[in-house]
Amino acid sequence: MQSERLWSRRVGLMRLIAVLIVCSLVWLDAPSAWADHESSKQPPLWTTLDEAERLATMEVPGGMVVIPDGVFVMGSDPRKDRAAGPQEQPQHQVYLDTFKIDRFEVSNVEYLRFVLGTGADWPKFWRENPFPEKAALHPVINVSWYDADAFCRWAGKRLPTEAEWEKAARGVDGRIFPWGNEPAGWIKSNIAHPGSKRGFKYPPLANINRYDKGASPYGVYQMAGNVSEWVSDWFDPEYYRHGHDKNPQGPPTGELKVFRGGSWNEDPEVARSAGRNGGLPGRESYLTGFRCAKSGDDGIGGASTVDQDHAAQKVMRLSE
């Protein structure tokens, strides 16, 4: 009887030792998994990426074009351009220092990075996702002048002046459109034609890198059609009559800001390179977007690299 009790105790002790061995093996394996949560190393992503963050990592055609210093013909001559308006006259020569301008209009993807980096409001037409992938390379729309100015500063750039925009669009020879004097055609621009004005559920925009046959003499895309574009100047219909012929910055104050270039739903004459329009700086339109510029070789943009780094950090983990 005593031997049976002794044997039973031995069996129980052996079982206890086996349990402890198994537990110790599990414990030895566990710290690496637990330690990741305590360490500075980012744990692996176990869930799918948020759609906004995924879209923000998409590759976008970009780059800036250098516009050399020198004189160009600004404004319109009604003897050569029957659509010339009084706010475009007189035609005159203007000298500009060297500057750079975005080759393409600012896209939805680029503006999304700004939104993620700064907490700025989403433009209208963006939804929860925020926009379908097929619209990723469309120019951003429904942005006010203030929004456009804030984006360019965040990006280390600025809005172009009215004179810079016009030189980048038409070159130095006073041509009516970026490609020359012949009217806009379907293969050169996303612009309305007689009888073709369209309503919209979502505007029939084109990707920012479309219409290479309509690029300006400097290779800048879509300076006619797709979306009209905010520039930095206040609008004054009499400004050309005051003799501003060297690096004009526009009036010091005003009520309206200039936008240029015509849009997908406007007549071709609106898309002429010399055409001038003005809108309240708080205006948000499905016809209007923007592009940015820099002065000289280095630019004068006001956005700090810290701001851009914050945006980069928000999307960096998506590419790891």
PyMOL commands that set and color helices and strands:
alter all, ss='L'
color gray80, all
select helices_A, chain A and resi 2-38+51-56+86-88+108-118+133-135+145-154+162-170+212-214+239-242+268-271+305-319
alter helices_A, ss='H'
color red, helices_A
select strands_A, chain A and resi 64-67+70-74+92-96+99-102+228-234+257-260+277-279+288-290+293-295
alter strands_A, ss='S'
color yellow, strands_A
deselect
rebuild
show_as cartoon
